[in-house]
Amino acid sequence: MRLPTWLSQHLAAFRAVLVFTVLLGLAYPLVLVGVGQLPGLSGRTDGSLVHSADGKPVGSRLIGQLFTDPDGNPVPRYFQSRPSAAGDGYDPTSTAASNLGPESVEDTLPVPGAVDADGNPDEGGQSLLTQVCARSRAVGELDGVDGSRPFCTPDGVGAVLRVFHRDGLTGPVTRAVSVNQACPATPFVATFGGVAVECAVPGQDYSGGLLTPVRGDAPDKPAVPADAVAASGSGLDPDISPAYARIQVARVARERHTTPETVRRLVDAHTSGRDLGFLGEPRVNVLELNLALDRELPVGG
């Protein structure tokens, strides 16, 4: 008996669904899982996990992590990772960047006593420039190098003025405010355009002034490299530059009671070159380097 056309069409579609479900929903994934377990591929398939000396997984070589104490302070005996904007830092469930760009140079200063709709204290908001300045200053203090950078104040905020002119954007300067330094801070420059520079009063509107970053006298090439002060796009970058590793060598050697040369050899051993000889930049995997330190140069505490 010949089936009606509409029924035969539906049966054909149903058979196609069954065939492709078996092929693409079962067979294909199982084949890929099997291929992933082949020697040389299984580690990557399982997440490129890194294990400690006792065999416990301590992380992935593909995802960075923080080496800080419960208060968020760097643990001096370890090499430090680059900053992260993923959650509270290197949270793989919140991978993200800060979305702040080069024009983010003016802070929103917290107003003392002010609260938001939920009753939380006003915390303001730091510009990208101030974040970079604060990080550079902190790294400089931690590793004993010059943490100064162009367009940064000595106290670690963006060196930015709001400059008011007599005729709007032109004419003599009538007022200048260091907008990232809340009163009673001492402005990073005493005068600008012949007038005394003021500290900023939180909550006051200075938008009528011309936003003017001031370069200062910091060296063109800062001692603290860029990856020490800027987060990656994913917030999960497991690597740092050899330059950032180098400025940490003396601190780590001191904390582990060894010579800088010994630590430097470990850094060199964990430095990867450019992929295929020309892609990317040389890099140091922080987790693997710190595990090597604990294995070869252990310290108590």
RODO-2510 file (C-alpha; in nm, 4 decimals, decimal comma):
residues 301
     n   res          X          Y          Z
     1     m     0,0000     0,0000     0,0000
     2     r     0,1384     0,3359    -0,0987
     3     l     0,1562     0,5914     0,1804
     4     p     0,0153     0,9387     0,1378
     5     t     0,2699     1,1908     0,0131
     6     w     0,2574     1,4020     0,3260
     7     l     0,3209     1,0980     0,5483
     8     s     0,6111     0,9687     0,3383
     9     q     0,7714     1,3135     0,3527
    10     h     0,7451     1,3217     0,7321
    11     l     0,8899     0,9697     0,7626
    12     a     1,1826     1,0657     0,5381
    13     a     1,2511     1,3724     0,7530
    14     f     1,2292     1,1624     1,0700
    15     r     1,4778     0,9083     0,9318
    16     a     1,7153     1,1915     0,8380
    17     v     1,6915     1,3305     1,1908
    18     l     1,7735     0,9886     1,3379
    19     v     2,0690     0,9329     1,1035
    20     f     2,2248     1,2747     1,1639
    21     t     2,1596     1,2512     1,5396
    22     v     2,3562     0,9271     1,5535
    23     l     2,6339     1,0578     1,3269
    24     l     2,6754     1,4101     1,4582
    25     g     2,5327     1,3824     1,8087
    26     l     2,6917     1,0537     1,9124
    27     a     2,9517     0,9126     1,6741
    28     y     3,1343     1,2379     1,5927
    29     p     3,1726     1,3540     1,9574
    30     l     3,2861     1,0071     2,0641
    31     v     3,5463     0,9992     1,7873
    32     l     3,6785     1,3389     1,8966
    33     v     3,6932     1,2271     2,2597
    34     g     3,8857     0,9184     2,1495
    35     v     4,1298     1,1224     1,9418
    36     g     4,1750     1,3569     2,2357
    37     q     4,2963     1,0701     2,4523
    38     l     4,5812     0,9797     2,2169
    39     p     4,9337     1,0223     2,3607
    40     g     5,0440     1,3833     2,3300
    41     l     4,6873     1,5148     2,3130
    42     s     4,5281     1,3902     2,6348
    43     g     4,6822     1,6639     2,8500
    44     r     4,5410     1,9381     2,6320
    45     t     4,2019     1,7701     2,6122
    46     d     4,1833     1,7544     2,9906
    47     g     4,2535     2,1269     3,0274
    48     s     4,6356     2,1444     3,0189
    49     l     4,6398     2,0860     3,3945
    50     v     4,9562     2,1476     3,5950
    51     h     5,0298     1,9239     3,8942
    52     s     5,2355     1,9852     4,2066
    53     a     5,5161     1,7553     4,3198
    54     d     5,2655     1,5377     4,5094
    55     g     5,0512     1,4933     4,1981
    56     k     4,7685     1,7289     4,2922
    57     p     4,6304     1,9556     4,0171
    58     v     4,7080     2,3180     4,1045
    59     g     4,5897     2,4954     3,7916
    60     s     4,6113     2,5101     3,4153
    61     r     4,9008     2,6365     3,2101
    62     l     4,6396     2,8162     2,9961
    63     i     4,4729     3,0141     3,2771
    64     g     4,6614     3,2519     3,5034
    65     q     4,6119     3,2885     3,8759
    66     l     4,7005     3,5258     4,1564
    67     f     4,9881     3,4688     4,3977
    68     t     4,8631     3,6857     4,6812
    69     d     4,7747     3,6458     5,0489
    70     p     4,4143     3,6571     5,1829
    71     d     4,4350     4,0384     5,1971
    72     g     4,5316     4,0611     4,8307
    73     n     4,8960     4,1502     4,8951
    74     p     5,1628     3,9910     4,6723
    75     v     5,3445     3,6941     4,8279
    76     p     5,7082     3,8062     4,7893
    77     r     5,8586     3,4600     4,7348
    78     y     5,6562     3,4106     4,4173
    79     f     5,6677     3,5721     4,0759
    80     q     5,3588     3,7853     4,0278
    81     s     5,1147     3,7609     3,7388
    82     r     4,9908     4,0555     3,5369
    83     p     4,6743     4,2374     3,6542
    84     s     4,3377     4,0818     3,5768
    85     a     3,9926     4,2347     3,5239
    86     a     3,8167     3,8952     3,5348
    87     g     3,5937     3,9019     3,8420
    88     d     3,8104     3,9409     4,1514
    89     g     4,1093     3,8388     3,9407
    90     y     4,1607     3,5420     3,7072
    91     d     3,8052     3,4150     3,7526
    92     p     3,7435     3,1878     3,4494
    93     t     3,3658     3,2273     3,4948
    94     s     3,3961     3,6051     3,4552
    95     t     3,6556     3,6413     3,1830
    96     a     3,6503     4,0046     3,0737
    97     a     3,8483     4,3198     3,0165
    98     s     3,7913     4,6507     3,1911
    99     n     3,6705     4,8112     2,8635
   100     l     3,8582     5,1278     2,9594
   101     g     4,0493     5,2958     2,6781
   102     p     4,3312     5,5464     2,6375
   103     e     4,0928     5,8390     2,6855
   104     s     4,0060     5,7198     3,0385
   105     v     4,2255     5,9613     3,2328
   106     e     3,9941     6,1339     3,4822
   107     d     3,8839     5,9671     3,8063
   108     t     3,5468     5,9924     3,9735
   109     l     3,6467     6,0813     4,3281
   110     p     3,4423     5,9217     4,6093
   111     v     3,2312     6,1697     4,8033
   112     p     3,2796     6,1243     5,1799
   113     g     2,9568     6,0206     5,3502
   114     a     2,7686     5,9586     5,0242
   115     v     2,5935     5,6220     4,9700
   116     d     2,4277     5,4545     4,6755
   117     a     2,0672     5,3326     4,6506
   118     d     2,1588     5,0160     4,8452
   119     g     2,3288     5,2094     5,1228
   120     n     2,6829     5,1210     5,0159
   121     p     2,9508     5,3883     5,0571
   122     d     3,0468     5,5825     4,7467
   123     e     3,3691     5,4284     4,6150
   124     g     3,4073     5,6490     4,3088
   125     g     3,5852     5,5084     4,0043
   126     q     3,9452     5,5014     3,8893
   127     s     4,0391     5,5863     3,5341
   128     l     4,2612     5,3511     3,3363
   129     l     4,5447     5,6015     3,3708
   130     t     4,5229     5,6040     3,7500
   131     q     4,5028     5,2241     3,7618
   132     v     4,8204     5,2038     3,5531
   133     c     4,9948     5,4655     3,7672
   134     a     4,8978     5,2942     4,0942
   135     r     5,0093     4,9537     3,9699
   136     s     5,3397     5,0881     3,8410
   137     r     5,4116     5,2566     4,1728
   138     a     5,3228     4,9396     4,3665
   139     v     5,5404     4,7175     4,1446
   140     g     5,8257     4,9640     4,1771
   141     e     5,8045     4,9542     4,5562
   142     l     5,7731     4,5747     4,5668
   143     d     6,0634     4,5036     4,3324
   144     g     6,2902     4,7953     4,4138
   145     v     6,2811     4,9622     4,0727
   146     d     6,1732     5,3036     3,9486
   147     g     5,7927     5,2908     3,9311
   148     s     5,7487     5,6318     3,7695
   149     r     5,5686     5,6644     3,4348
   150     p     5,4782     5,9514     3,2023
   151     f     5,1505     6,1234     3,2958
   152     c     5,1610     5,9805     3,6512
   153     t     5,1977     6,1706     3,9781
   154     p     5,4488     6,0629     4,2453
   155     d     5,1586     5,9400     4,4619
   156     g     5,0359     5,7067     4,1882
   157     v     4,7407     5,8716     4,0153
   158     g     4,6947     6,0213     3,6720
   159     a     4,8676     6,3575     3,6325
   160     v     4,5685     6,5366     3,4846
   161     l     4,4474     6,8959     3,5177
   162     r     4,1215     7,0677     3,4357
   163     v     4,2369     7,4026     3,3014
   164     f     3,9963     7,6948     3,2804
   165     h     4,0676     7,9767     3,0341
   166     r     3,9288     8,3259     3,0325
   167     d     3,7667     8,2802     2,6903
   168     g     3,6571     7,9153     2,7228
   169     l     3,9220     7,7197     2,5336
   170     t     4,1577     8,0112     2,4717
   171     g     4,3002     8,3080     2,6518
   172     p     4,4896     8,3300     2,9799
   173     v     4,4514     8,0510     3,2356
   174     t     4,2229     8,1535     3,5201
   175     r     4,2109     7,8301     3,7178
   176     a     4,3714     7,4847     3,7217
   177     v     4,2584     7,1799     3,9215
   178     s     4,4398     6,8483     3,9693
   179     v     4,1226     6,6430     3,9239
   180     n     4,2645     6,3073     4,0367
   181     q     4,4026     6,4361     4,3668
   182     a     4,1324     6,4843     4,6287
   183     c     4,1797     6,7561     4,8879
   184     p     4,3723     6,7949     5,1088
   185     a     4,6341     6,6387     4,8761
   186     t     4,9166     6,8575     4,7523
   187     p     4,8871     6,8959     4,3719
   188     f     5,1674     6,7339     4,1721
   189     v     5,2532     7,0742     4,0199
   190     a     5,2352     7,4005     4,2107
   191     t     5,1389     7,6251     3,9206
   192     f     5,0131     7,5976     3,5642
   193     g     4,9827     7,8842     3,3205
   194     g     5,0733     8,1294     3,5918
   195     v     4,8025     8,0277     3,8414
   196     a     4,8203     7,8071     4,1507
   197     v     4,6969     7,4515     4,0969
   198     e     4,4172     7,3399     4,3296
   199     c     4,3393     6,9954     4,4672
   200     a     3,9997     6,8544     4,3696
   201     v     3,6912     6,8672     4,5907
   202     p     3,5003     6,5348     4,5541
   203     g     3,1600     6,5833     4,3978
   204     q     3,2373     6,9219     4,2455
   205     d     3,1837     6,9643     3,8715
   206     y     3,4989     7,0625     3,6850
   207     s     3,3739     6,9708     3,3373
   208     g     3,4002     7,3343     3,2218
   209     g     3,7791     7,3095     3,2250
   210     l     3,9965     7,1714     2,9474
   211     l     4,1201     6,8199     3,0300
   212     t     4,5003     6,8426     3,0220
   213     p     4,7284     6,5442     3,0954
   214     v     5,0773     6,6480     3,2078
   215     r     5,3647     6,4236     3,1000
   216     g     5,6111     6,5047     3,3771
   217     d     5,9797     6,4073     3,3785
   218     a     5,9507     6,0266     3,3953
   219     p     6,1729     5,8285     3,1538
   220     d     6,0377     5,7513     2,8068
   221     k     6,0843     5,3789     2,8717
   222     p     5,9568     5,2979     3,2224
   223     a     6,1398     5,0385     3,4295
   224     v     5,8070     4,8655     3,4996
   225     p     5,6935     4,7008     3,1722
   226     a     5,3460     4,7383     3,0265
   227     d     5,2224     4,3883     3,1117
   228     a     5,2876     4,4590     3,4813
   229     v     5,0335     4,7426     3,4816
   230     a     4,7720     4,6500     3,2183
   231     a     4,5352     4,3529     3,2169
   232     s     4,4933     4,1248     2,9174
   233     g     4,1789     4,1244     2,7060
   234     s     4,0594     3,7974     2,8593
   235     g     4,1797     3,8665     3,2119
   236     l     4,3171     3,5099     3,2169
   237     d     4,6623     3,5468     3,0572
   238     p     4,8929     3,2925     3,2287
   239     d     5,2145     3,4487     3,0977
   240     i     5,4251     3,7540     3,1664
   241     s     5,6998     3,9083     2,9581
   242     p     6,0659     3,8219     3,0254
   243     a     6,1122     4,1913     3,1115
   244     y     5,8555     4,1693     3,3916
   245     a     6,0104     3,8455     3,5155
   246     r     6,3570     4,0023     3,5206
   247     i     6,2642     4,2856     3,7570
   248     q     6,1209     4,0283     4,0011
   249     v     6,4315     3,8092     4,0125
   250     a     6,6132     3,9953     4,2915
   251     r     6,3090     3,9914     4,5223
   252     v     6,2389     3,6205     4,4702
   253     a     6,6065     3,5328     4,5196
   254     r     6,6169     3,7305     4,8431
   255     e     6,3021     3,5646     4,9768
   256     r     6,4294     3,2163     4,8868
   257     h     6,7795     3,2802     5,0239
   258     t     6,9584     3,2117     4,6986
   259     t     7,1418     3,4054     4,4300
   260     p     6,9767     3,6038     4,1493
   261     e     7,1710     3,3914     3,8990
   262     t     7,0027     3,0750     4,0282
   263     v     6,6563     3,2251     3,9946
   264     r     6,7423     3,3731     3,6565
   265     r     6,8347     3,0281     3,5250
   266     l     6,4904     2,9015     3,6224
   267     v     6,3303     3,1981     3,4476
   268     d     6,5271     3,1230     3,1318
   269     a     6,4265     2,7563     3,1495
   270     h     6,0587     2,8544     3,1605
   271     t     6,0731     3,1194     2,8897
   272     s     5,9035     3,0269     2,5629
   273     g     6,0020     3,1917     2,2356
   274     r     5,7803     3,3173     1,9572
   275     d     5,5487     3,0552     1,8088
   276     l     5,6923     2,9232     1,4803
   277     g     5,9767     3,1674     1,5348
   278     f     5,7831     3,4798     1,4407
   279     l     5,4346     3,4794     1,5986
   280     g     5,3728     3,6595     1,9263
   281     e     5,6354     3,7527     2,1822
   282     p     5,8604     3,5579     2,4213
   283     r     5,6734     3,4738     2,7418
   284     v     5,7118     3,3171     3,0859
   285     n     5,4423     3,0915     3,2321
   286     v     5,4049     3,2158     3,5907
   287     l     5,2431     2,9056     3,7411
   288     e     5,5005     2,6653     3,6000
   289     l     5,7850     2,8940     3,7081
   290     n     5,6521     2,9228     4,0641
   291     l     5,6070     2,5456     4,0877
   292     a     5,9667     2,5026     3,9763
   293     l     6,0740     2,7453     4,2488
   294     d     5,8891     2,5465     4,5162
   295     r     6,0365     2,2245     4,3833
   296     e     6,3980     2,3356     4,3512
   297     l     6,4217     2,6253     4,5994
   298     p     6,1659     2,5481     4,8728
   299     v     6,1129     2,7826     5,1668
   300     g     5,9024     2,7443     5,4783
   301     g     5,5781     2,9317     5,5452
***
